[in-house]
Amino acid sequence: MLRLYDTRSRQVEPILPAGGRLLRMYSCGPTVYRHAHIGNLRSYLLSDLIRRVCERRRVRVEVSQNITDVGHLADDTDADLSGEDKVLAQSRREGRSPFELARFYEDAFRADAAALNFRPPEHMPRASETIDLMIELIAKLIEKGHAYADPDGSVYFDAISFPTYGEISGNRLDRLQPAHRIEGIDPRKRFHADWALWKPATGEMTWDAPWGRGFPGWHIECSAMSLHFLGERIDVHTGGIDLRFPHHEDERAQSNAATGHDVVAHWVHGEHLLFEGRKMAKSTGNVVLLSDVVAAGLDPLAVRLALMEHRHRHQMNLTWDTLRAADKTLRRWRTRVAEWAETPSRPLSTDHVTRVEAALDDDLDTPLALRVMRELERAESLPPGARLETFLHLDQVLALDLSAEIGKLGAAPLPAGASALLEERERARAARDWTASDRLRGELAALGVRVTDTPEGQVAAPER
């Protein structure tokens, strides 16, 4: 079973108990007031790999990944006291309404995720459409004595009421220093490390609540949505390492205070991505989008391959040279797979499959898995058909579309009657009628048509 480094326990642990057949995973989703850059996308590759590895082990995975379209996205210690909202500010700059802006960048994120072969989550709730869940959770925290309201309409979490705060990041309450603004420490807080659950404001993107009109604090949304869509027992929570503190510390405190127990069993984080040796961030002017990679003539899945050359919890320096090298490898592998598909199929190499799966089970050691793939590519002692089947089998986890070129090498028209048989076989496969599927494969072979089944479906080409 898959073992991952747990940020809270500081050790590699199995993420499911023995015999577990359902994994519930929450992933902090995108903030949709601008494009996600490839550093952001790295953390979603982490959750996609967790999912794919578990599914290959016949574990059902249920994922919730939120859409943050309420733009108060910073920790309350540096939020604009006037209630300025990042979505509102960006909408003015772009001349769109706030929700038009949010939907535009949400769609852009979904397109990037599809281009990188990220499996879509079962739940993708929008913060703006789940405010009622947040209000309900805040009320529960007040009732349990973990939060308090100020007469001005603010609500704060009482950090002192949660004594295990800091177990994820190591930032314990007794060592946290007050965050000073120009006007000093917020006098509405009982303790300087308390954080806002609700903030008073009027105008666009505000909502009515028992404490007055306003908007939710950033951290409460993930607690509310994870508890609602996945329940009070979540196996894995993923996110970028920058979310470890304060977001995940605050989220853990809120969720645990509301339920009375640890909600998340394992906290798993992806490390920072540098680009050409510098931090990738808008503030540094060093941002590369997936569209920039495509504009450079590279396959977007070259990004997926390049990111897998390093383990998720190691800082990585990505460069244009490494992206071009990944693109070259990707195209070569697809060509080799297409060439191998021209030969008779053979049983896959169980040795290479076992080694790749063992590497992935060991805290997602993707660099080792890729080294085994390169060794397999060069294994001339194995029949080409065996390398074909092994590459296609492993691509169900790597998700690099390695079958993309099958049937395109000197493609010739199919003989008469083949298309109808292929359509009939596709229907048989959809109905899981494997007897009919095999019979139709034989009829196609008699016509001189070779059929290869890939993760994307059947691919047919005339026999040479």
C-alpha positions as CSV (number, residue, x, y, z in Angstrom):
1,M,0.0,0.0,0.0
2,L,1.1,3.6,-0.7
3,R,3.2,5.2,2.0
4,L,3.6,9.0,2.2
5,Y,5.6,11.4,4.3
6,D,3.2,12.9,6.8
7,T,4.1,16.5,7.6
8,R,2.6,16.3,11.1
9,S,4.2,13.0,12.2
10,R,7.5,13.7,10.3
11,Q,7.7,10.2,9.0
12,V,6.6,8.0,6.1
13,E,3.4,6.2,6.9
14,P,0.8,4.0,5.2
15,I,-2.1,6.3,4.3
16,L,-4.7,3.6,4.7
17,P,-5.2,0.9,7.3
18,A,-4.6,-2.7,6.1
19,G,-7.5,-3.8,3.9
20,G,-8.8,-0.3,3.4
21,R,-10.7,0.0,0.2
22,L,-11.8,3.7,0.3
23,L,-9.5,6.7,0.5
24,R,-11.0,10.1,1.2
25,M,-8.7,13.0,0.1
26,Y,-9.1,16.8,0.3
27,S,-6.9,19.0,-1.8
28,C,-6.8,22.8,-1.3
29,G,-8.0,24.1,-4.7
30,P,-7.1,27.1,-6.8
31,T,-7.8,30.8,-6.2
32,V,-9.5,31.9,-9.3
33,Y,-8.7,35.5,-9.8
34,R,-5.7,34.8,-12.1
35,H,-4.1,31.9,-14.0
36,A,-2.5,29.1,-12.1
37,H,1.2,28.9,-12.9
38,I,3.1,25.6,-13.2
39,G,4.3,25.9,-9.6
40,N,0.7,25.9,-8.5
41,L,0.0,22.9,-10.7
42,R,2.7,20.9,-9.1
43,S,0.6,20.4,-5.9
44,Y,-2.3,19.1,-8.0
45,L,0.0,16.6,-9.7
46,L,0.7,15.3,-6.1
47,S,-3.0,14.5,-5.5
48,D,-3.5,13.1,-8.9
49,L,-0.6,10.6,-8.4
50,I,-1.9,9.6,-5.0
51,R,-5.2,8.9,-6.6
52,R,-3.8,6.9,-9.6
53,V,-1.5,4.8,-7.4
54,C,-4.4,3.9,-5.1
55,E,-6.8,3.1,-7.9
56,R,-4.2,0.7,-9.4
57,R,-4.3,-1.0,-6.0
58,R,-8.1,-1.3,-6.4
59,V,-8.8,1.4,-3.8
60,R,-11.7,3.7,-4.5
61,V,-10.7,7.3,-4.1
62,E,-13.1,10.2,-3.3
63,V,-11.6,13.6,-3.7
64,S,-12.9,17.1,-2.8
65,Q,-11.1,20.1,-4.2
66,N,-12.5,23.5,-3.5
67,I,-12.7,26.5,-5.8
68,T,-11.8,29.7,-3.9
69,D,-13.8,32.4,-5.6
70,V,-14.3,34.5,-2.6
71,G,-11.3,36.7,-3.0
72,H,-10.2,37.5,0.6
73,L,-7.4,35.1,0.1
74,A,-4.7,36.3,2.5
75,D,-4.3,35.6,6.2
76,D,-6.3,38.1,8.2
77,T,-3.1,39.7,9.5
78,D,-2.4,41.3,6.1
79,A,-5.9,41.5,4.7
80,D,-7.2,45.0,3.8
81,L,-9.2,46.3,6.7
82,S,-11.6,48.0,4.4
83,G,-12.7,44.6,3.0
84,E,-10.9,45.0,-0.3
85,D,-11.3,41.8,-2.2
86,K,-8.7,40.4,-4.7
87,V,-11.4,39.2,-7.0
88,L,-13.1,42.6,-6.9
89,A,-9.8,44.4,-7.5
90,Q,-8.9,42.1,-10.4
91,S,-12.4,42.4,-11.9
92,R,-12.0,46.2,-12.0
93,R,-8.6,45.9,-13.7
94,E,-10.0,43.5,-16.3
95,G,-13.4,45.1,-16.8
96,R,-15.4,42.0,-15.8
97,S,-17.9,41.4,-13.1
98,P,-16.5,39.5,-10.1
99,F,-18.2,36.2,-10.9
100,E,-17.5,36.5,-14.6
101,L,-13.8,36.9,-13.6
102,A,-14.0,33.9,-11.2
103,R,-15.7,31.6,-13.8
104,F,-13.2,32.6,-16.5
105,Y,-10.2,31.6,-14.4
106,E,-11.9,28.6,-13.0
107,D,-12.5,27.4,-16.6
108,A,-8.8,28.1,-17.4
109,F,-7.7,26.0,-14.4
110,R,-10.0,23.1,-15.4
111,A,-8.5,23.3,-18.9
112,D,-4.9,23.2,-17.5
113,A,-5.8,20.3,-15.3
114,A,-7.3,18.4,-18.2
115,A,-4.2,19.1,-20.4
116,L,-2.0,17.6,-17.6
117,N,-4.3,14.5,-17.3
118,F,-5.4,15.3,-13.8
119,R,-8.4,13.2,-12.9
120,P,-11.4,15.5,-12.0
121,P,-12.4,15.4,-8.3
122,E,-15.8,14.0,-7.3
123,H,-16.6,17.3,-5.5
124,M,-15.4,20.7,-6.6
125,P,-17.5,23.1,-4.5
126,R,-17.2,26.9,-4.9
127,A,-16.6,29.0,-1.8
128,S,-19.2,31.5,-3.0
129,E,-21.9,28.8,-3.1
130,T,-21.2,27.3,0.3
131,I,-21.2,30.3,2.6
132,D,-24.1,28.8,4.5
133,L,-21.8,25.8,5.4
134,M,-19.2,28.3,6.8
135,I,-21.8,30.3,8.8
136,E,-23.1,27.0,10.3
137,L,-19.6,25.9,11.2
138,I,-18.7,29.3,12.8
139,A,-21.9,29.2,14.9
140,K,-20.9,25.7,16.1
141,L,-17.4,26.9,17.1
142,I,-18.9,29.8,19.0
143,E,-21.3,27.4,20.8
144,K,-18.5,25.1,21.7
145,G,-16.4,27.9,23.1
146,H,-13.7,27.9,20.4
147,A,-14.7,31.2,18.8
148,Y,-16.0,34.6,19.9
149,A,-17.9,37.5,18.3
150,D,-16.9,41.2,18.5
151,P,-19.6,43.8,18.7
152,D,-18.5,45.2,15.3
153,G,-19.5,41.9,13.6
154,S,-16.1,40.2,13.5
155,V,-15.8,36.6,14.7
156,Y,-12.4,35.1,15.8
157,F,-11.2,31.7,16.5
158,D,-9.8,31.4,20.1
159,A,-6.4,29.9,19.4
160,I,-5.7,29.3,23.1
161,S,-8.7,26.9,23.2
162,F,-6.8,24.5,20.9
163,P,-3.7,23.4,22.8
164,T,-2.2,21.2,20.1
165,Y,-1.9,24.1,17.6
166,G,1.4,23.9,15.7
167,E,1.7,20.1,15.3
168,I,1.9,20.4,11.5
169,S,4.3,23.3,11.2
170,G,6.0,23.4,14.6
171,N,4.8,27.0,15.1
172,R,3.5,26.7,18.7
173,L,1.3,29.4,20.1
174,D,3.7,30.3,22.9
175,R,6.4,31.0,20.4
176,L,4.4,33.0,17.9
177,Q,5.2,36.7,17.8
178,P,2.4,39.4,17.3
179,A,2.0,40.6,13.8
180,H,2.2,44.4,13.9
181,R,0.4,46.6,11.4
182,I,0.8,50.4,11.2
183,E,-2.0,50.8,13.7
184,G,-0.7,48.1,16.0
185,I,-2.1,44.8,17.2
186,D,-5.8,44.3,16.4
187,P,-7.5,45.2,19.7
188,R,-10.5,43.1,18.9
189,K,-8.5,39.9,19.4
190,R,-8.2,38.2,22.8
191,F,-4.9,36.8,21.8
192,H,-2.6,38.0,19.0
193,A,-2.6,34.7,17.2
194,D,-6.4,34.4,17.0
195,W,-7.6,34.6,13.4
196,A,-10.8,35.8,11.8
197,L,-13.6,33.5,10.9
198,W,-16.0,36.3,9.8
199,K,-15.2,39.9,8.9
200,P,-17.7,42.8,8.7
201,A,-18.1,44.5,5.3
202,T,-20.7,45.8,2.9
203,G,-20.9,45.9,-0.9
204,E,-20.1,43.2,-3.5
205,M,-19.2,39.7,-2.4
206,T,-20.6,40.0,1.1
207,W,-23.3,38.0,2.8
208,D,-25.7,38.2,5.7
209,A,-24.8,36.3,8.8
210,P,-26.0,36.3,12.5
211,W,-23.1,38.6,13.3
212,G,-23.9,41.1,10.5
213,R,-23.1,41.4,6.9
214,G,-19.6,40.5,5.8
215,F,-17.5,37.7,4.3
216,P,-15.8,34.6,5.7
217,G,-12.1,34.3,6.7
218,W,-10.0,32.4,4.3
219,H,-9.3,29.3,6.5
220,I,-12.9,28.5,7.4
221,E,-13.9,27.6,3.9
222,C,-11.7,24.5,3.7
223,S,-12.9,23.2,7.1
224,A,-16.6,23.7,6.1
225,M,-16.3,22.1,2.7
226,S,-14.1,19.2,3.7
227,L,-16.4,18.3,6.6
228,H,-19.5,18.6,4.4
229,F,-18.4,16.7,1.3
230,L,-16.1,14.1,2.9
231,G,-17.3,13.7,6.4
232,E,-15.5,13.8,9.8
233,R,-12.8,11.2,8.8
234,I,-10.5,12.2,6.0
235,D,-7.5,10.0,5.1
236,V,-5.3,12.5,3.3
237,H,-5.1,16.3,3.0
238,T,-2.8,17.7,0.3
239,G,-1.5,21.1,-0.6
240,G,1.6,23.1,-1.3
241,I,4.1,23.5,1.5
242,D,3.3,27.3,1.7
243,L,-0.2,26.3,3.0
244,R,1.3,24.4,6.0
245,F,1.2,27.6,8.1
246,P,-1.0,29.3,8.8
247,H,-3.7,27.8,6.6
248,H,-3.5,24.1,7.4
249,E,-2.8,24.8,11.1
250,D,-5.9,27.0,11.3
251,E,-7.9,24.5,9.3
252,R,-6.9,21.6,11.5
253,A,-7.8,23.6,14.6
254,Q,-11.2,24.6,13.3
255,S,-12.2,21.1,12.1
256,N,-10.9,19.3,15.2
257,A,-12.5,21.8,17.5
258,A,-15.9,21.4,15.8
259,T,-15.8,17.6,15.9
260,G,-13.8,16.8,19.0
261,H,-11.3,14.6,17.3
262,D,-8.6,14.6,14.6
263,V,-10.4,14.9,11.3
264,V,-7.4,14.5,8.9
265,A,-5.3,11.4,9.4
266,H,-2.4,12.5,7.2
267,W,-1.1,15.9,6.0
268,V,0.9,15.6,2.8
269,H,2.6,18.6,1.2
270,G,4.4,19.4,-2.1
271,E,7.5,21.5,-2.0
272,H,8.2,24.8,-3.7
273,L,9.0,25.0,-7.4
274,L,11.8,27.3,-8.6
275,F,12.1,28.3,-12.2
276,E,15.6,29.1,-13.6
277,G,16.8,29.3,-10.0
278,R,14.2,31.8,-8.7
279,K,11.0,31.4,-6.8
280,M,8.0,31.2,-9.0
281,A,5.6,33.9,-7.9
282,K,3.8,37.0,-9.3
283,S,5.7,39.1,-6.7
284,T,9.0,38.1,-8.2
285,G,7.9,38.5,-11.8
286,N,8.9,34.9,-12.4
287,V,5.7,33.2,-13.5
288,V,5.4,30.5,-16.2
289,L,2.0,29.4,-17.3
290,L,1.1,26.1,-19.0
291,S,0.1,28.3,-22.0
292,D,3.7,29.6,-22.1
293,V,5.0,26.0,-22.4
294,V,2.6,25.3,-25.3
295,A,3.5,28.5,-27.0
296,A,7.1,27.4,-26.9
297,G,6.1,24.4,-29.0
298,L,6.3,21.9,-26.1
299,D,3.7,19.2,-25.2
300,P,1.9,20.2,-22.0
301,L,2.5,16.7,-20.7
302,A,6.2,17.5,-20.9
303,V,5.5,19.5,-17.7
304,R,4.0,16.5,-16.0
305,L,7.0,14.3,-17.0
306,A,9.5,17.0,-15.9
307,L,7.9,17.4,-12.5
308,M,8.0,13.7,-11.9
309,E,11.8,13.8,-12.3
310,H,11.9,15.0,-8.7
311,R,10.0,13.8,-5.7
312,H,7.1,15.9,-4.6
313,R,8.5,16.9,-1.2
314,H,11.8,18.0,-2.6
315,Q,12.3,21.6,-3.8
316,M,12.8,21.6,-7.6
317,N,14.5,24.0,-10.0
318,L,12.7,23.7,-13.3
319,T,14.3,25.3,-16.4
320,W,13.4,25.6,-20.1
321,D,16.2,23.1,-20.8
322,T,14.6,20.5,-18.5
323,L,11.2,21.1,-20.1
324,R,12.7,20.7,-23.6
325,A,14.5,17.5,-22.5
326,A,11.2,16.1,-21.1
327,D,9.4,17.0,-24.3
328,K,12.1,15.1,-26.3
329,T,11.8,12.0,-24.0
330,L,8.0,12.1,-24.2
331,R,8.0,12.2,-28.0
332,R,10.7,9.4,-28.2
333,W,8.7,7.2,-25.9
334,R,5.5,7.7,-27.9
335,T,7.4,6.8,-31.1
336,R,8.9,3.7,-29.5
337,V,5.5,2.6,-28.3
338,A,4.1,3.1,-31.8
339,E,6.9,1.0,-33.2
340,W,6.5,-1.7,-30.7
341,A,2.8,-1.8,-31.5
342,E,3.7,-3.0,-35.0
343,T,4.9,-6.3,-33.5
344,P,3.0,-9.1,-31.8
345,S,1.8,-8.5,-28.3
346,R,3.6,-10.3,-25.5
347,P,3.0,-10.6,-21.8
348,L,4.2,-7.5,-19.9
349,S,7.4,-7.6,-17.8
350,T,6.3,-8.3,-14.3
351,D,9.8,-7.4,-13.0
352,H,9.7,-3.9,-14.3
353,V,6.0,-3.4,-13.2
354,T,6.8,-4.6,-9.7
355,R,9.8,-2.3,-9.4
356,V,7.9,0.8,-10.7
357,E,4.9,0.0,-8.4
358,A,7.3,-0.4,-5.4
359,A,8.9,2.9,-6.2
360,L,5.6,4.7,-6.4
361,D,4.4,3.0,-3.1
362,D,7.5,4.3,-1.4
363,D,6.4,8.0,-0.9
364,L,5.9,8.5,-4.6
365,D,9.5,7.9,-5.7
366,T,8.7,9.0,-9.3
367,P,12.4,9.6,-10.2
368,L,13.1,5.9,-9.5
369,A,10.0,4.9,-11.4
370,L,11.2,6.9,-14.5
371,R,14.6,5.4,-14.3
372,V,13.1,1.9,-14.4
373,M,11.0,3.1,-17.5
374,R,14.3,4.1,-19.2
375,E,15.9,0.8,-18.4
376,L,12.8,-1.0,-19.8
377,E,13.1,1.1,-23.0
378,R,16.6,-0.1,-23.5
379,A,15.9,-3.8,-22.6
380,E,16.6,-5.3,-26.0
381,S,16.4,-8.8,-24.4
382,L,12.6,-8.2,-24.0
383,P,10.4,-8.6,-27.0
384,P,9.0,-5.3,-28.3
385,G,5.5,-6.5,-27.6
386,A,6.4,-7.0,-24.0
387,R,7.8,-3.5,-23.7
388,L,4.7,-2.2,-25.4
389,E,2.3,-3.8,-22.9
390,T,4.5,-2.8,-19.9
391,F,4.7,0.8,-21.0
392,L,0.9,1.0,-21.6
393,H,0.2,-0.7,-18.3
394,L,2.4,1.8,-16.3
395,D,1.1,4.8,-18.2
396,Q,-2.2,4.3,-16.4
397,V,-0.4,5.9,-13.4
398,L,2.1,8.1,-15.2
399,A,-0.6,9.4,-17.5
400,L,1.7,10.6,-20.3
401,D,-0.5,9.5,-23.2
402,L,2.2,7.1,-24.4
403,S,-0.2,5.4,-26.9
404,A,-0.8,8.7,-28.7
405,E,1.2,7.7,-31.8
406,I,0.0,4.2,-32.2
407,G,-1.4,3.6,-35.7
408,K,0.1,6.8,-37.1
409,L,3.3,5.3,-38.5
410,G,2.7,5.3,-42.2
411,A,-1.0,5.0,-41.5
412,A,-2.9,3.3,-44.3
413,P,-6.7,3.1,-44.8
414,L,-8.5,0.2,-43.2
415,P,-10.0,-2.5,-45.4
416,A,-13.7,-2.6,-46.2
417,G,-15.8,-3.7,-43.3
418,A,-13.2,-3.0,-40.6
419,S,-14.8,0.2,-39.3
420,A,-18.1,-1.5,-38.7
421,L,-16.4,-4.3,-36.8
422,L,-14.5,-1.8,-34.7
423,E,-17.6,0.0,-33.8
424,E,-19.3,-3.3,-32.8
425,R,-16.2,-4.2,-30.7
426,E,-16.3,-0.8,-29.0
427,R,-19.9,-1.4,-28.0
428,A,-19.0,-4.9,-26.8
429,R,-16.2,-3.6,-24.6
430,A,-18.5,-0.9,-23.2
431,A,-20.9,-3.7,-22.2
432,R,-18.0,-5.7,-20.8
433,D,-18.8,-8.5,-23.2
434,W,-15.3,-9.8,-23.4
435,T,-16.2,-12.9,-25.4
436,A,-17.7,-10.8,-28.2
437,S,-14.7,-8.4,-28.0
438,D,-12.3,-11.3,-28.5
439,R,-14.3,-12.7,-31.3
440,L,-14.4,-9.4,-33.1
441,R,-10.6,-8.9,-32.6
442,G,-10.2,-12.3,-34.4
443,E,-12.5,-11.2,-37.3
444,L,-10.5,-8.0,-37.6
445,A,-7.2,-9.9,-37.6
446,A,-8.6,-12.0,-40.5
447,L,-9.1,-8.8,-42.4
448,G,-5.5,-7.8,-41.7
449,V,-6.2,-5.3,-39.0
450,R,-4.3,-5.3,-35.7
451,V,-6.1,-3.9,-32.7
452,T,-4.3,-2.6,-29.6
453,D,-6.2,-1.8,-26.4
454,T,-4.9,1.3,-24.7
455,P,-6.0,3.3,-21.6
456,E,-7.7,5.7,-24.1
457,G,-9.5,3.0,-26.0
458,Q,-8.8,0.6,-28.9
459,V,-6.4,1.6,-31.7
460,A,-6.5,-0.1,-35.0
461,A,-4.0,-0.2,-37.8
462,P,-3.5,-2.5,-40.9
463,E,-0.9,-5.2,-40.5
464,R,2.3,-4.5,-42.3
